Amino acid sequence: MADADALRYLRIAKADLLEARRMLDHSGFRDSSIGFLLQQACEKSCKSWIHSSGGMANI
């Protein structure tokens, strides 16, 4: 069974990525706002990988 924290981080990463894609589809959002969500998606994906590999990612 997958680690609960890994799944939680992956779910949040997917939500951040989806929101960034929605923002790209609409005008009026700053590039920095979209970039922030993309950075967060990357960070949460890495934390998910760390947890799924048996490590501990600090929150």
N, CA, C and O of each residue as an XYZ file, in Angstrom:
236
protein
N       0.840     -1.181      0.000
C       0.000      0.000      0.000
C       0.886      1.246      0.000
O       1.919      1.287      0.670
N       0.481      2.233     -0.739
C       1.254      3.466     -0.834
C       1.175      4.264      0.459
O       0.172      4.229      1.172
N       2.244      4.976      0.741
C       2.319      5.822      1.929
C       1.261      6.922      1.850
O       1.109      7.571      0.816
N       0.533      7.126      2.947
C      -0.555      8.114      2.965
C      -0.040      9.525      2.703
O      -0.692     10.309      2.013
N       1.136      9.851      3.258
C       1.703     11.180      3.019
C       2.096     11.354      1.550
O       1.908     12.431      0.984
N       2.633     10.319      0.941
C       3.012     10.384     -0.475
C       1.781     10.649     -1.337
O       1.825     11.468     -2.256
N       0.697      9.964     -1.042
C      -0.533     10.163     -1.807
C      -1.104     11.560     -1.597
O      -1.611     12.182     -2.530
N      -1.016     12.042     -0.365
C      -1.521     13.394     -0.066
C      -0.712     14.446     -0.823
O      -1.281     15.355     -1.427
N       0.617     14.321     -0.788
C       1.451     15.273     -1.528
C       1.174     15.214     -3.027
O       1.128     16.249     -3.692
N       0.992     14.021     -3.555
C       0.723     13.883     -4.985
C      -0.629     14.487     -5.352
O      -0.757     15.114     -6.403
N      -1.627     14.308     -4.511
C      -2.946     14.896     -4.760
C      -2.857     16.432     -4.770
O      -3.461     17.081     -5.624
N      -2.120     16.997     -3.842
C      -1.964     18.450     -3.800
C      -1.194     18.936     -5.028
O      -1.547     19.963     -5.607
N      -0.159     18.219     -5.427
C       0.627     18.590     -6.602
C      -0.250     18.605     -7.856
O      -0.157     19.519     -8.676
N      -1.092     17.596     -7.995
C      -1.986     17.550     -9.156
C      -2.965     18.723     -9.144
O      -3.262     19.293    -10.194
N      -3.462     19.083     -7.971
C      -4.384     20.216     -7.856
C      -3.682     21.523     -8.220
O      -4.263     22.368     -8.901
N      -2.434     21.699     -7.772
C      -1.672     22.904     -8.121
C      -1.423     22.981     -9.621
O      -1.544     24.049    -10.222
N      -1.078     21.855    -10.221
C      -0.836     21.827    -11.662
C      -2.109     22.136    -12.439
O      -2.071     22.885    -13.416
N      -3.221     21.575    -12.023
C      -4.502     21.840    -12.678
C      -4.868     23.321    -12.589
O      -5.331     23.911    -13.565
N      -4.659     23.913    -11.423
C      -4.965     25.337    -11.248
C      -4.067     26.209    -12.128
O      -4.532     27.195    -12.702
N      -2.792     25.853    -12.237
C      -1.880     26.604    -13.114
C      -2.337     26.501    -14.574
O      -2.280     27.482    -15.316
N      -2.783     25.327    -14.977
C      -3.283     25.161    -16.355
C      -4.538     26.001    -16.587
O      -4.700     26.597    -17.652
N      -5.416     26.049    -15.601
C      -6.621     26.880    -15.720
C      -6.249     28.351    -15.855
O      -6.835     29.081    -16.655
N      -5.272     28.775    -15.070
C      -4.839     30.165    -15.130
C      -4.243     30.496    -16.498
O      -4.436     31.601    -17.006
N      -3.527     29.556    -17.090
C      -2.961     29.776    -18.423
C      -4.044     29.926    -19.486
O      -3.871     30.652    -20.465
N      -5.152     29.241    -19.285
C      -6.247     29.289    -20.250
C      -7.024     30.602    -20.201
O      -7.768     30.923    -21.128
N      -6.852     31.356    -19.124
C      -7.554     32.628    -18.970
C      -6.541     33.758    -18.918
O      -5.431     33.582    -18.417
N      -6.911     34.883    -19.420
C      -5.990     36.020    -19.391
C      -6.131     36.773    -18.073
O      -7.115     36.606    -17.353
N      -5.152     37.591    -17.772
C      -5.220     38.442    -16.605
C      -4.443     37.948    -15.406
O      -4.369     38.649    -14.397
N      -3.861     36.765    -15.481
C      -3.071     36.260    -14.366
C      -1.604     36.585    -14.592
O      -1.096     36.489    -15.709
N      -0.940     36.969    -13.524
C       0.486     37.276    -13.633
C       1.283     35.996    -13.830
O       0.946     34.939    -13.296
N       2.345     36.120    -14.608
C       3.228     34.976    -14.819
C       3.789     34.462    -13.504
O       3.967     33.257    -13.323
N       4.068     35.382    -12.584
C       4.632     34.968    -11.300
C       3.641     34.131    -10.495
O       4.048     33.238     -9.752
N       2.350     34.411    -10.636
C       1.337     33.621     -9.927
C       1.270     32.207    -10.487
O       1.166     31.233     -9.741
N       1.330     32.110    -11.791
C       1.322     30.792    -12.433
C       2.603     30.040    -12.098
O       2.574     28.845    -11.803
N       3.717     30.744    -12.147
C       5.007     30.140    -11.812
C       5.049     29.623    -10.388
O       5.623     28.568    -10.118
N       4.438     30.371     -9.474
C       4.403     29.932     -8.085
C       3.674     28.605     -7.962
O       4.143     27.706     -7.263
N       2.535     28.469     -8.629
C       1.787     27.213     -8.562
C       2.576     26.063     -9.189
O       2.540     24.936     -8.695
N       3.284     26.354    -10.275
C       4.100     25.312    -10.906
C       5.241     24.883     -9.987
O       5.568     23.699     -9.906
N       5.845     25.850     -9.298
C       6.907     25.532     -8.346
C       6.353     24.676     -7.212
O       6.994     23.714     -6.788
N       5.174     25.019     -6.724
C       4.552     24.254     -5.652
C       4.240     22.824     -6.110
O       4.424     21.872     -5.352
N       3.769     22.680     -7.346
C       3.483     21.345     -7.883
C       4.755     20.509     -7.941
O       4.739     19.324     -7.609
N       5.857     21.128     -8.364
C       7.139     20.410     -8.415
C       7.594     20.010     -7.021
O       8.038     18.882     -6.808
N       7.485     20.929     -6.077
C       7.914     20.655     -4.709
C       7.107     19.524     -4.104
O       7.676     18.624     -3.487
N       5.804     19.549     -4.268
C       4.955     18.498     -3.692
C       5.194     17.157     -4.387
O       5.119     16.108     -3.747
N       5.480     17.182     -5.682
C       5.798     15.939     -6.396
C       7.082     15.320     -5.854
O       7.166     14.106     -5.671
N       8.077     16.163     -5.600
C       9.332     15.666     -5.024
C       9.109     15.092     -3.630
O       9.662     14.044     -3.298
N       8.307     15.762     -2.817
C       8.013     15.262     -1.480
C       7.267     13.936     -1.555
O       7.498     13.043     -0.739
N       6.379     13.808     -2.525
C       5.665     12.551     -2.710
C       6.642     11.429     -3.047
O       6.539     10.326     -2.510
N       7.576     11.712     -3.925
C       8.573     10.712     -4.309
C       9.434     10.328     -3.110
O       9.718      9.148     -2.904
N       9.850     11.314     -2.321
C      10.668     11.044     -1.141
C       9.913     10.111     -0.194
O      10.473      9.127      0.290
N       8.654     10.419      0.065
C       7.859      9.581      0.975
C       7.634      8.190      0.397
O       7.681      7.201      1.129
N       7.394      8.106     -0.893
C       7.143      6.787     -1.484
C       8.402      5.930     -1.510
O       8.324      4.708     -1.634
N       9.573      6.577     -1.393
C      10.848      5.864     -1.350
C      11.276      5.511      0.074
O      12.352      4.955      0.293
N      10.411      5.844      1.037
C      10.701      5.502      2.416
C      11.347      6.611      3.215
O      11.696      6.411      4.378
N      11.513      7.785      2.610
C      12.124      8.903      3.316
C      11.070      9.761      4.002
O       9.877      9.458      3.989
N      11.550     10.829      4.595
C      10.676     11.773      5.266
C      10.963     13.165      4.720
O      12.096     13.641      4.798
N       9.958     13.812      4.174
C      10.098     15.183      3.686
C       9.536     16.111      4.741
O       8.413     15.925      5.211
N      10.308     17.100      5.108
C       9.827     18.087      6.086
C       8.752     18.939      5.457
O       8.803     19.261      4.270
N       7.787     19.295      6.265
C       6.676     20.126      5.782
C       7.085     21.562      5.802
O       6.297     22.433      5.433
